[in-house]
Amino acid sequence: MRMLGFFQLLELSALDQLFRLRPLEKPDSRIVIVGIDESDLKKVGKWPIPDTVLAQLLKKVQQQKPRAIGLDIYRDLPVEPGYGELVQVFESTPNLIGIQKVVGYGLNQTVAPSPLLSKLGKTSANDFPWDVDGKIRRGFLYLKGKEGKNVYSLGFKLAWLYLEEEGIQPKMKNEIQIQLGQAIFTPFETNDGGYVGASAQGYQILLNYRGPQQTFETVSLADVLENRIKPNLMRDRIVLIGSTAKSVKDYLLTPYSSNLVSIPQPMAGVEIHANMTSQIISAALEGRSLIKTLSEPLEWLWILGWSALGATLTCKWRDIDGVAKISFLRTGSRIVLFSGILIGSGYIAFVGNLWVPVFPALLTLIGATIVKTGYTLWENLKLSYKQIEEYSRTLEVKVEQRTQELQTKNEELDGTLQQLRAAQKQMIAQEKLASLGSLTAGIAHEIRNPLNFVTNFATISVDLAQELKEEIENQTENLEAEAVEYINEIFTDLTESVVEIEKQGKRIESILLGMMMHAQQETGKPELTALNSLLAESVQLAYQSFRANKETVEIMLKLQYDEPLGDFYIVPQDISKAVVNIINNACYTVNQKKKVLGDKFTPIIEIKAINLEDRAEIYIGDNGEGISQDIIDKIFNPFFTTKPPGEGTGLGLSITHEIIVGQHQGEIKVKSVLDSHTEFIIVLPRNALESQTVVR
């Protein structure tokens, strides 16, 4: 799997973590960066900066006598004004190195060097090889140009100029290695470290970054042009000039760009060139180690060594029967311990600039332990299987018999449990109906006595007020006209108030009568009932009761019953009450809609019953006002009603629900579209109460 590249991204991410975890190195004082930032672009007014500004900058830099100047800005075309002045500066600055783009990646095509600098042999490549995740972890010493000639990288050429004054020149140690002072460079190969099949064109080395962004001393373009830097800041140093402005987008991802949780922060290209230059110089002068990797045979030996160690981590012993026992806690602890040792070894090696593959070794360590544990468990399983085969020869018949006995007993217990649950539900439903009836009757009783008192005295008060008024009228001759008028006004208001009290008392009495209709505290007994007859009687009862009221309209009844529905073991008076309650509501809603729409509307109530062998489905639908979806879940709550005050108690549907669902173990569902129609669906079991009677 490693050779197929499955672990490459994980290995590169692990390398990034090692870079961020190792101690930071001190900044390299031999390099200064002149960064053209956003404030510089605002002052200059455009990008690329004009030739005249660039010429002034190079003059200011050259005045401080640096050893080398790296211009990380493309100048393949003039950027007027000031091209003539810039040409003169190029010709008079022998330690200036320009750039070109040698290799094009995707939309980033090659860019030619400055014609003048190319003629003077002062150009270099600013290319970097990109990894599969878009990060820069390698750099070129040189690469092949279009004509097959070697083009040195900017970092290598600047370091070469710097080291020339130290008397150090690059030379070939052998066919592939380059020696530069104390440093010996070995070219990157396609499978070095955690790489698999990476491009190895040109002469590449692994970048040994000094630290994250802004590691090198940096001044701005304005600082240099306006003489805000020390007079000898750049003397005898390497000066790199390039963009640090985000808008120019000369930024690349590096190992320091992101951690496990933050947003990636790229590094300016000029700063990556500074790292490359610093790496070459410090290796040549101070012997700073380059990042090395193991040879491929040693890498495989390293990985297989950890794999062999993992195979020994399984903690096991054998019992008296020879069965291997495994301690998963101890085995897991060993894996954690040696995984920590492996990761620590990889970190210590990287601090010494040796990159060893950590993730494949960790995977083989854990994998070998798991395989060894799994093999041991498999052996135990085979041994156990043999023992079970032996036991099964004598126990198979007994187990089968015992299983059958337990299954039979379980079925009996399950049946009993179902019967008990059904009986419990019926008892709860009956208790709810009884409690609701008691509550309703109690409320009605407590209110009726004072109500009768108020109503009676309101009637008497009307009569007395009339008599008093007649008596006063007989005495009008002895009273002033204004007093008589005032007294008449008082008697008029008094009479109207007392009449209103009497009216509202009668209204309360009608409400109490409605509540008493639902106050039945005892339910009937279950009995076999012909459902067809019961439905027909209930429909007629509800409809005729509705027609007996004033201000009612003609309603079209559509009846459709399966013949025959057969006999059902139910409490007939309770089922009748439930059906009547629903039909009453249907009559009310179509009547209200008819009052609003008049002749444009034909009230229809449709009732049908379907025989489904073990149950019946009863559909009661109307084309009335419908029910809002906001309240449809509340309609079965006690005392909830949508009717105006005085026209409903809110108990009918609550009691209906308890009768159908709680008492008879059925279902009741509602489908409604506002201003269109409503349909109640009752699912009534045929023998639910019969089975409960058996339990009793």
ChimeraX attribute file (.defattr): number of C-alpha atoms within 10 A of each C-alpha:
attribute: neighborCount
match mode: 1-to-1
recipient: residues
	/A:1	8
	/A:2	13
	/A:3	12
	/A:4	9
	/A:5	16
	/A:6	11
	/A:7	17
	/A:8	23
	/A:9	16
	/A:10	15
	/A:11	21
	/A:12	22
	/A:13	19
	/A:14	19
	/A:15	23
	/A:16	19
	/A:17	17
	/A:18	19
	/A:19	21
	/A:20	17
	/A:21	11
	/A:22	14
	/A:23	11
	/A:24	13
	/A:25	10
	/A:26	10
	/A:27	14
	/A:28	17
	/A:29	12
	/A:30	21
	/A:31	22
	/A:32	22
	/A:33	25
	/A:34	24
	/A:35	23
	/A:36	20
	/A:37	19
	/A:38	16
	/A:39	13
	/A:40	19
	/A:41	19
	/A:42	10
	/A:43	10
	/A:44	15
	/A:45	11
	/A:46	10
	/A:47	12
	/A:48	16
	/A:49	17
	/A:50	18
	/A:51	20
	/A:52	16
	/A:53	18
	/A:54	23
	/A:55	20
	/A:56	17
	/A:57	20
	/A:58	20
	/A:59	17
	/A:60	15
	/A:61	20
	/A:62	22
	/A:63	13
	/A:64	16
	/A:65	17
	/A:66	22
	/A:67	23
	/A:68	26
	/A:69	28
	/A:70	27
	/A:71	22
	/A:72	21
	/A:73	20
	/A:74	17
	/A:75	20
	/A:76	17
	/A:77	11
	/A:78	15
	/A:79	16
	/A:80	13
	/A:81	13
	/A:82	16
	/A:83	17
	/A:84	14
	/A:85	15
	/A:86	23
	/A:87	15
	/A:88	11
	/A:89	19
	/A:90	22
	/A:91	12
	/A:92	12
	/A:93	14
	/A:94	15
	/A:95	18
	/A:96	24
	/A:97	25
	/A:98	26
	/A:99	27
	/A:100	24
	/A:101	18
	/A:102	21
	/A:103	19
	/A:104	11
	/A:105	10
	/A:106	6
	/A:107	6
	/A:108	9
	/A:109	11
	/A:110	13
	/A:111	16
	/A:112	17
	/A:113	23
	/A:114	21
	/A:115	13
	/A:116	16
	/A:117	21
	/A:118	17
	/A:119	10
	/A:120	13
	/A:121	11
	/A:122	19
	/A:123	26
	/A:124	28
	/A:125	30
	/A:126	24
	/A:127	22
	/A:128	21
	/A:129	20
	/A:130	17
	/A:131	16
	/A:132	12
	/A:133	11
	/A:134	11
	/A:135	19
	/A:136	19
	/A:137	21
	/A:138	17
	/A:139	26
	/A:140	27
	/A:141	22
	/A:142	22
	/A:143	19
	/A:144	16
	/A:145	15
	/A:146	9
	/A:147	6
	/A:148	8
	/A:149	10
	/A:150	16
	/A:151	21
	/A:152	22
	/A:153	27
	/A:154	30
	/A:155	28
	/A:156	23
	/A:157	22
	/A:158	29
	/A:159	23
	/A:160	20
	/A:161	19
	/A:162	23
	/A:163	20
	/A:164	12
	/A:165	11
	/A:166	11
	/A:167	8
	/A:168	17
	/A:169	14
	/A:170	15
	/A:171	12
	/A:172	12
	/A:173	13
	/A:174	8
	/A:175	6
	/A:176	10
	/A:177	14
	/A:178	17
	/A:179	17
	/A:180	21
	/A:181	21
	/A:182	16
	/A:183	20
	/A:184	18
	/A:185	22
	/A:186	17
	/A:187	18
	/A:188	22
	/A:189	17
	/A:190	14
	/A:191	16
	/A:192	22
	/A:193	24
	/A:194	27
	/A:195	21
	/A:196	18
	/A:197	13
	/A:198	18
	/A:199	15
	/A:200	16
	/A:201	15
	/A:202	19
	/A:203	21
	/A:204	21
	/A:205	21
	/A:206	20
	/A:207	19
	/A:208	21
	/A:209	22
	/A:210	20
	/A:211	19
	/A:212	18
	/A:213	16
	/A:214	12
	/A:215	17
	/A:216	21
	/A:217	14
	/A:218	18
	/A:219	17
	/A:220	21
	/A:221	25
	/A:222	20
	/A:223	14
	/A:224	17
	/A:225	17
	/A:226	10
	/A:227	11
	/A:228	11
	/A:229	14
	/A:230	10
	/A:231	10
	/A:232	12
	/A:233	14
	/A:234	24
	/A:235	17
	/A:236	16
	/A:237	19
	/A:238	26
	/A:239	26
	/A:240	26
	/A:241	27
	/A:242	24
	/A:243	28
	/A:244	24
	/A:245	17
	/A:246	12
	/A:247	12
	/A:248	14
	/A:249	12
	/A:250	16
	/A:251	19
	/A:252	19
	/A:253	21
	/A:254	23
	/A:255	24
	/A:256	20
	/A:257	18
	/A:258	17
	/A:259	14
	/A:260	8
	/A:261	6
	/A:262	8
	/A:263	9
	/A:264	14
	/A:265	16
	/A:266	20
	/A:267	21
	/A:268	22
	/A:269	21
	/A:270	27
	/A:271	26
	/A:272	23
	/A:273	24
	/A:274	27
	/A:275	22
	/A:276	27
	/A:277	24
	/A:278	26
	/A:279	22
	/A:280	27
	/A:281	25
	/A:282	19
	/A:283	18
	/A:284	23
	/A:285	15
	/A:286	11
	/A:287	14
	/A:288	16
	/A:289	18
	/A:290	21
	/A:291	16
	/A:292	20
	/A:293	19
	/A:294	15
	/A:295	13
	/A:296	12
	/A:297	8
	/A:298	12
	/A:299	19
	/A:300	14
	/A:301	12
	/A:302	17
	/A:303	20
	/A:304	17
	/A:305	14
	/A:306	21
	/A:307	21
	/A:308	14
	/A:309	15
	/A:310	26
	/A:311	18
	/A:312	15
	/A:313	22
	/A:314	23
	/A:315	17
	/A:316	16
	/A:317	11
	/A:318	10
	/A:319	9
	/A:320	6
	/A:321	6
	/A:322	10
	/A:323	17
	/A:324	14
	/A:325	14
	/A:326	16
	/A:327	13
	/A:328	13
	/A:329	10
	/A:330	14
	/A:331	19
	/A:332	16
	/A:333	14
	/A:334	18
	/A:335	20
	/A:336	13
	/A:337	11
	/A:338	18
	/A:339	20
	/A:340	13
	/A:341	12
	/A:342	18
	/A:343	16
	/A:344	13
	/A:345	14
	/A:346	21
	/A:347	23
	/A:348	15
	/A:349	13
	/A:350	19
	/A:351	16
	/A:352	14
	/A:353	16
	/A:354	18
	/A:355	21
	/A:356	26
	/A:357	24
	/A:358	23
	/A:359	22
	/A:360	24
	/A:361	23
	/A:362	21
	/A:363	16
	/A:364	21
	/A:365	26
	/A:366	23
	/A:367	15
	/A:368	22
	/A:369	25
	/A:370	19
	/A:371	15
	/A:372	17
	/A:373	22
	/A:374	13
	/A:375	12
	/A:376	17
	/A:377	16
	/A:378	12
	/A:379	14
	/A:380	16
	/A:381	13
	/A:382	11
	/A:383	13
	/A:384	13
	/A:385	12
	/A:386	12
	/A:387	11
	/A:388	12
	/A:389	12
	/A:390	11
	/A:391	11
	/A:392	13
	/A:393	9
	/A:394	10
	/A:395	13
	/A:396	12
	/A:397	11
	/A:398	11
	/A:399	12
	/A:400	11
	/A:401	12
	/A:402	12
	/A:403	12
	/A:404	12
	/A:405	12
	/A:406	12
	/A:407	12
	/A:408	12
	/A:409	12
	/A:410	12
	/A:411	12
	/A:412	11
	/A:413	12
	/A:414	12
	/A:415	12
	/A:416	13
	/A:417	12
	/A:418	12
	/A:419	19
	/A:420	15
	/A:421	13
	/A:422	21
	/A:423	22
	/A:424	15
	/A:425	17
	/A:426	22
	/A:427	14
	/A:428	15
	/A:429	22
	/A:430	19
	/A:431	17
	/A:432	18
	/A:433	25
	/A:434	17
	/A:435	16
	/A:436	20
	/A:437	22
	/A:438	18
	/A:439	15
	/A:440	21
	/A:441	20
	/A:442	14
	/A:443	14
	/A:444	21
	/A:445	14
	/A:446	10
	/A:447	14
	/A:448	17
	/A:449	10
	/A:450	11
	/A:451	18
	/A:452	14
	/A:453	11
	/A:454	15
	/A:455	20
	/A:456	13
	/A:457	16
	/A:458	21
	/A:459	15
	/A:460	13
	/A:461	17
	/A:462	18
	/A:463	13
	/A:464	14
	/A:465	16
	/A:466	15
	/A:467	12
	/A:468	13
	/A:469	15
	/A:470	11
	/A:471	11
	/A:472	16
	/A:473	14
	/A:474	10
	/A:475	10
	/A:476	12
	/A:477	10
	/A:478	9
	/A:479	11
	/A:480	9
	/A:481	11
	/A:482	9
	/A:483	11
	/A:484	17
	/A:485	11
	/A:486	11
	/A:487	14
	/A:488	15
	/A:489	12
	/A:490	11
	/A:491	16
	/A:492	14
	/A:493	11
	/A:494	15
	/A:495	19
	/A:496	12
	/A:497	14
	/A:498	19
	/A:499	17
	/A:500	13
	/A:501	17
	/A:502	21
	/A:503	15
	/A:504	14
	/A:505	20
	/A:506	15
	/A:507	15
	/A:508	17
	/A:509	19
	/A:510	15
	/A:511	17
	/A:512	20
	/A:513	14
	/A:514	20
	/A:515	22
	/A:516	18
	/A:517	14
	/A:518	19
	/A:519	21
	/A:520	16
	/A:521	17
	/A:522	13
	/A:523	15
	/A:524	10
	/A:525	12
	/A:526	19
	/A:527	14
	/A:528	16
	/A:529	16
	/A:530	16
	/A:531	23
	/A:532	16
	/A:533	13
	/A:534	15
	/A:535	21
	/A:536	14
	/A:537	14
	/A:538	20
	/A:539	19
	/A:540	13
	/A:541	16
	/A:542	20
	/A:543	17
	/A:544	11
	/A:545	12
	/A:546	18
	/A:547	15
	/A:548	9
	/A:549	9
	/A:550	7
	/A:551	9
	/A:552	16
	/A:553	17
	/A:554	13
	/A:555	16
	/A:556	12
	/A:557	14
	/A:558	12
	/A:559	13
	/A:560	13
	/A:561	17
	/A:562	13
	/A:563	10
	/A:564	12
	/A:565	19
	/A:566	16
	/A:567	15
	/A:568	23
	/A:569	20
	/A:570	25
	/A:571	19
	/A:572	21
	/A:573	14
	/A:574	21
	/A:575	21
	/A:576	20
	/A:577	19
	/A:578	22
	/A:579	22
	/A:580	23
	/A:581	19
	/A:582	18
	/A:583	26
	/A:584	17
	/A:585	18
	/A:586	26
	/A:587	23
	/A:588	17
	/A:589	21
	/A:590	26
	/A:591	22
	/A:592	16
	/A:593	18
	/A:594	21
	/A:595	13
	/A:596	11
	/A:597	10
	/A:598	10
	/A:599	8
	/A:600	7
	/A:601	14
	/A:602	17
	/A:603	20
	/A:604	20
	/A:605	21
	/A:606	17
	/A:607	21
	/A:608	16
	/A:609	22
	/A:610	17
	/A:611	16
	/A:612	14
	/A:613	10
	/A:614	11
	/A:615	17
	/A:616	21
	/A:617	17
	/A:618	21
	/A:619	20
	/A:620	21
	/A:621	23
	/A:622	25
	/A:623	23
	/A:624	28
	/A:625	21
	/A:626	21
	/A:627	20
	/A:628	12
	/A:629	12
	/A:630	7
	/A:631	11
	/A:632	13
	/A:633	10
	/A:634	12
	/A:635	19
	/A:636	18
	/A:637	15
	/A:638	15
	/A:639	13
	/A:640	17
	/A:641	19
	/A:642	12
	/A:643	13
	/A:644	7
	/A:645	10
	/A:646	14
	/A:647	14
	/A:648	18
	/A:649	18
	/A:650	19
	/A:651	24
	/A:652	27
	/A:653	21
	/A:654	20
	/A:655	25
	/A:656	24
	/A:657	22
	/A:658	24
	/A:659	25
	/A:660	22
	/A:661	19
	/A:662	23
	/A:663	29
	/A:664	27
	/A:665	20
	/A:666	20
	/A:667	16
	/A:668	17
	/A:669	11
	/A:670	16
	/A:671	14
	/A:672	20
	/A:673	15
	/A:674	13
	/A:675	13
	/A:676	12
	/A:677	20
	/A:678	21
	/A:679	21
	/A:680	20
	/A:681	17
	/A:682	22
	/A:683	22
	/A:684	23
	/A:685	21
	/A:686	24
	/A:687	17
	/A:688	23
	/A:689	24
	/A:690	15
	/A:691	13
	/A:692	18
	/A:693	11
	/A:694	9
	/A:695	12
	/A:696	8
